[in-house]
Amino acid sequence: MLFNVTGLGFKELNEKLRGSNSPVTLSGCCGQRFIASGMKDKCITIEGVPGNALGSYLNGASITVNGNAQDAVGDTMNDGEIIIHGNIGDAAGYAMRGGKIYIKGNAGYRAGIHMKEYKEKVPVMIIGGSAGSFLGEYQAGGIIVVLALNTSGKIVGNFPCTGMHGGKVFFRGNVLQNDFPQNISLRPATSADMGSVTEQISEYASLFGYDKEKILNSPFTVAVPDSKNPYKQMYVAN
Amino acid sequence: MNSIEGQIRIPSGCAIAAVISKDGNRLTGEKIVNSMKPMHDRSNGLGGGFAAYGIYPEYRDFYALHMFFNDRAVRKSCEVFLKERFEIIRSEIIPTRKIPAITDEPVIWRYFVAPLLSQLNNLQLDEKEYVARTVMKINCEMPGAYVFSSGKNMGAFKAVGFPEDVGVFYQLDEYEGYSWTAHGRYPTNTPGWWGGAHPFTLLDYSIVHNGEISSYDANRRFIEMFGYQCTLQTDTEVITYIMDYLLRVQKLSLGEAASVIAAPFWSLIENKTDLYDKKKHEFLRTVFPSLLITGPFSIVFGFNGGLMALNDRLKLRSMVVGEKDDKVFVASEEAAIRVMEPNAENMYAPAGGEPVMIKVKKGAF
């Protein structure tokens, strides 16, 4: 079903989405916030620029954006998938605790800030290009992958993984230990590491038309916090 | 039903936008006013405003003073003061449309003025310093009168209301400028009145700002030593004066001024491999430590012939830049740029502390 949402407010837009049971394409989207917030069982394609907090609290719905997305995509999302065929703004996947965000292009600042995981709920974010500064800031769980495809120059900005205390960040290619905080250690990805992301990277490659073998056979570096409680020396004992 | 504080959440956080033609082509205010519509929810109706450059070509040699007065009596007495200091070439009401969305307007006038030569010689001041001091004097010492714009061939237009309504109120579709900046306000520290809306200006410098700077008082104490008076307790005012001090008084370049207010962290300066660049940053941080602006900000700084967009070094606010043909666009959100130019190209988000400087070709403004 095709909805032209030109000039529509976000409340009306989301009401339309809630009232529809078949896959929906939104055309003429321009800055409406909170699209598909909290929704499940929906399949949504967006033409134009969705506003901030796209798919916030998403609970199982599937969203595809045929272009760029703004800030705070997938804020606190619980389940579902968000696929961006362009670049993504700042704070993507803010505190997400489940589901997938796949980005074809670059991510802005603070991608994956405070992602978390619990038992089988492990959120995954794959960034096709480069990531901005403070990638994985305060990350508590989940997986971030930076593929650095078609990227020249730095693949991640300054201060990656600041305050990180759980989860993993994968970088395709080299990153320098000196650019990371002391409490984060870098190591070449093992086959066990790669096993945890093979399925998602394969899915990513087929979505955006890349050769998955080529990606998976590249050397990856993994960043992890070097103990369970790496900041205990900064605060009171707990 | 009125909700009291604590019972209602208004999700918003200021909006900025700008457009400039590098060839100096003049555009009406229509585009920039429309760009604020998709960002409506970032403001709360307590302030909106615009700065426009190149709008008064027939009076390009005169300072255009835009003023708010509480009433006619204040205007009359202020005009007596102005006549002692300036030759007034033209004075008029700034034309406005009556619309329900904008109410309680003050008396809004503009004056095209030239400083009296005898006074300049007497005080041994250059023209710009003389005008700046006069603006400070009026804004500090004359209750009920407020100069909100004082540059040549440019003007600020601001009010309490949503920016898209403020644009209609001031009839900005009837002005043509080569550069426009815009602001939608969500005041955090002050109640929000006409003078407190953005842009904040001094001479031809203007600032629109999204953010909340935490260094306000440190910056204010420093800048007040040099004759600037922060009358409004709002953080954006102090940024305007800092830029005036660094550029006009200290004669820094735009890039250097950006390195002072959004200085890189010492750890990043330490790691610089370009030794000249490293020394320069060490010098600027050492000489102007009190002008470092901390806390979130994204600003567009306008001046005659160009503009500069800048984020705080941690990039705690969003800002996107795009271009198309001779035009460059800046906004808090990509959606705002797409309203101005659906086919904008090279869309990117500058890094924190990375200034984006756009100048109009020489002689084109």
Boltz contact constraints between the chains, C-beta under 6 A:
constraints:
  - contact:
      token1: [A, 30]
      token2: [B, 38]
      max_distance: 6.0
  - contact:
      token1: [A, 30]
      token2: [B, 335]
      max_distance: 6.0
  - contact:
      token1: [A, 30]
      token2: [B, 338]
      max_distance: 6.0
  - contact:
      token1: [A, 31]
      token2: [B, 38]
      max_distance: 6.0
  - contact:
      token1: [A, 31]
      token2: [B, 333]
      max_distance: 6.0
  - contact:
      token1: [A, 31]
      token2: [B, 335]
      max_distance: 6.0
  - contact:
      token1: [A, 49]
      token2: [B, 334]
      max_distance: 6.0
  - contact:
      token1: [A, 49]
      token2: [B, 335]
      max_distance: 6.0
  - contact:
      token1: [A, 49]
      token2: [B, 338]
      max_distance: 6.0
  - contact:
      token1: [A, 68]
      token2: [B, 334]
      max_distance: 6.0
  - contact:
      token1: [A, 70]
      token2: [B, 333]
      max_distance: 6.0
  - contact:
      token1: [A, 70]
      token2: [B, 334]
      max_distance: 6.0
  - contact:
      token1: [A, 71]
      token2: [B, 318]
      max_distance: 6.0
  - contact:
      token1: [A, 90]
      token2: [B, 318]
      max_distance: 6.0
  - contact:
      token1: [A, 108]
      token2: [B, 349]
      max_distance: 6.0
  - contact:
      token1: [A, 109]
      token2: [B, 315]
      max_distance: 6.0
